[in-house]
Amino acid sequence: MSEQLLAEWKRRLEDREDLLYLYEQKHLDIKVDVGEFSAWVKFRSGIVELHADSQFPSAAPLKVKVNNDIAEQLFNGERKLTAFPAGLASWTGRYRDCLLFETLLYLP
């Protein structure tokens, strides 16, 4: 289910050409853990890529960990990442990267 949520979010983001300016000049790797599922989200010059966790090293500038119970709300843009209690969603990395990812989750 988490893989499907990420893929659907990616499709919605790519359909929103008006949001491209937010990430077209960005180079950012994000490790996303949703319960037992892990994936990488890569932003490279306006291209969004999703990859299985095993394809990338463990170091990432931004790491996001989300409880299964709230994953749908987060990836459907119903609530912001930083609005969840720490027990349901947490992140480590630069605050500006977190805010960018939160914006890209929330807007499409």
BANU-928493 format. One record per residue (C-alpha): residue in one letter; chain; x, y negated, z negated. Coordinates in pm, whole numbers, padded with zeros to 5 digits. Layout:
<nodes>
rest_kette_px_py_pz
A_A_X_Y_Z
...
</nodes>
This chain:
<nodes>
rest_kette_px_py_pz
M_A_00000_00000_00000
S_A_00279_-00245_-00086
E_A_00448_-00191_00250
Q_A_00118_-00262_00422
L_A_00067_-00579_00214
L_A_00411_-00708_00311
A_A_00358_-00627_00679
E_A_00020_-00803_00680
W_A_00169_-01107_00504
K_A_00451_-01117_00763
R_A_00197_-01106_01047
R_A_-00005_-01392_00896
L_A_00311_-01599_00840
E_A_00429_-01551_01198
D_A_00084_-01650_01326
R_A_00115_-01985_01149
E_A_00345_-02178_01383
D_A_00287_-02489_01174
L_A_00482_-02326_00888
L_A_00786_-02237_01099
Y_A_00966_-02559_01003
L_A_00982_-02433_00642
Y_A_01210_-02140_00729
E_A_01346_-02197_01080
Q_A_01681_-02319_00946
K_A_01696_-02082_00649
H_A_01919_-01781_00589
L_A_01775_-01607_00286
D_A_01759_-01247_00167
I_A_01494_-01151_-00084
K_A_01466_-00816_-00258
V_A_01104_-00741_-00339
D_A_01012_-00469_-00588
V_A_00645_-00380_-00616
G_A_00611_-00100_-00865
E_A_00818_00187_-00723
F_A_00834_00033_-00372
S_A_01134_-00181_-00275
A_A_01197_-00381_00040
W_A_01407_-00666_00176
V_A_01264_-00977_00333
K_A_01514_-01157_00552
F_A_01475_-01506_00691
R_A_01716_-01579_00976
S_A_01675_-01887_01195
G_A_01296_-01870_01211
I_A_01272_-01491_01223
V_A_01122_-01289_00940
E_A_01237_-00929_00902
L_A_01119_-00654_00665
H_A_01350_-00365_00582
A_A_01346_-00061_00358
D_A_01547_-00103_00039
S_A_01804_00162_00130
Q_A_01921_-00040_00432
F_A_02079_-00323_00234
P_A_02323_-00373_-00054
S_A_02190_-00445_-00402
A_A_02303_-00809_-00411
A_A_02042_-01064_-00308
P_A_02014_-01436_-00377
L_A_01650_-01389_-00481
K_A_01498_-01084_-00648
V_A_01125_-01062_-00706
K_A_00961_-00793_-00917
V_A_00584_-00758_-00908
N_A_00346_-00527_-01090
N_A_00124_-00313_-00864
D_A_-00187_-00463_-01025
I_A_-00121_-00813_-00890
A_A_00056_-00736_-00563
E_A_-00255_-00785_-00352
Q_A_-00332_-01122_-00511
L_A_00025_-01239_-00455
F_A_00073_-01125_-00094
N_A_-00274_-01247_00005
G_A_-00194_-01595_-00128
E_A_-00463_-01588_-00395
R_A_-00221_-01689_-00674
K_A_00127_-01836_-00686
L_A_00425_-01626_-00788
T_A_00522_-01862_-01070
A_A_00166_-01865_-01209
F_A_00177_-01501_-01321
P_A_00294_-01406_-01671
A_A_00648_-01265_-01687
G_A_00512_-00915_-01758
L_A_00331_-00908_-01422
A_A_00575_-01092_-01194
S_A_00932_-01203_-01243
W_A_01212_-01338_-01030
T_A_01582_-01412_-01053
G_A_01781_-01644_-00833
R_A_01777_-02007_-00733
Y_A_01460_-02196_-00817
R_A_01447_-02358_-00472
D_A_01454_-02011_-00306
C_A_01174_-01894_-00535
L_A_00964_-02199_-00448
L_A_01020_-02146_-00076
F_A_00916_-01781_-00100
E_A_00617_-01875_-00318
T_A_00511_-02133_-00059
L_A_00543_-01883_00224
L_A_00336_-01631_00029
Y_A_00070_-01881_-00066
L_A_00006_-02076_00256
P_A_-00060_-01822_00534
</nodes>
